[in-house]
Amino acid sequence: MTDKKDLKIHIERQARRMKKAELDQPTLIAQTIYIGTLGLLFVLPVIVGAYLGHWIDNQVTGYSVRWTTSLIILGVFVGGVNVYLFIRE
């Protein structure tokens, strides 16, 4: 008799878990927003670094891409850290 009750309780618990897992499943829109956020977190520091470096290089006389290159590399690093911290959260 207790085996049947234990089995019934176990099955009901499993059914509740399955329903909860089905409801908690992320939608396509939520996944798209998540991926888009990751892209922006990575790309924006690179773009800001490129524009800022280009502006600094234009302020200096002569042809130079030192600041542009340096700030793009820094932007890639900062973007990677942003993505890592966002995913870890």
KABEL-V697003 format. One line per field, one symbol per residue. ss: DSSP state (@ for helix, = for strand, . for the rest). phi: phi as a letter, one per 20 degrees, with the letter a starting at -180 (. if undefined). burial: + if it has 16 or more other ideal C-beta (glycine too) atoms within 10 Angstrom, else -. A space follows every 50 residues. Layout:
# KABEL-V697003
ss->???
phi->???
burial->???
This chain:
# KABEL-V697003
ss->.@@@@@@@@@@@@@@@@@@@@@@....@@@@@@@@@@@@@@@@@@@@@@@ @@@@@@@@@......@@@@@@@@@@@@@@@@@@@@@@@.
phi->.ffffffffffffffffffffffeffeffffffffffgfffefgffffff fffffffffefnebcffffffffffffffffgfgfffff
burial->----------------------------------------++--++-+++ -++---+---------++--++-++--++--++------
